[in-house]
Amino acid sequence: MALLVRVTGRDGEHELPAPSDQSEREELTRFLDRHGPYALIWIRLASGEYVRYDQIVSIRIAE
């Protein structure tokens, strides 16, 4: 399970890894409410790269 995000100034979507013990909707809610690892300023993408939380312009559940 993963969430896909769009980042300011970058093309395409980037994967945001999510733990398997949460449902997709629960993880999306955690992200939007800035709970758990999303409470930090820097968010780690699946590629290992970090981006600032405020640079993420959209998020969706990967289908």
N, C-alpha and C positions, 0 to 999 in steps of 0.2 A: 504494500500500500504506500502511496506517495501523494504528495500535494505538488502541484505545478504552480510556479510563480513567474510573474513578469517583473523585471527589474528596470528601473529608470536608466535610460541610455544604453540598453542592450537589446539585441534582437532575440526573438523567440522566447520560449519558456524554459525555465530551469527547474529541475527536480529538487524538492525539499523532502528529505527522508523523514518518515514518520514511524514511530514504534508500532509493532504489530499487535500490542496489547490494547490499543485504542481503536475504536471504529473510525472510519473516515470522517464522519460528521463530528465526533468528539474531538478529533485532532484539529479539524478546521475551526471548531469553536475555541479550542485552546489557543490557536494562533491568533484569531481575531480578538480574543480577550487578553492576549499577552500573558498567558500562564505558562508555567514550566520553562522550557528552554527558550521560549519566545518572549520572555520578559527581558531578555538581554538586548543590548543595542545591536550587537553583531549576531547574525543568524548564519548558520553553516548550511551550505547547499550540499547536495549529494556528491558534487565534484570535489568537495573538500574546501572550496573557496568560501570566504565569508563576505556577506554584504550587510549593509546597515538595514535594520528593520524598516526605517522610514523611506528606503529606496524601493521597497516592494510596492508595486502599484496595483497588482491584482493577484488573486490566488484562486485555485480551483482544485477539485478532487480529480486525480488522474483516472481516466476510464479504462 
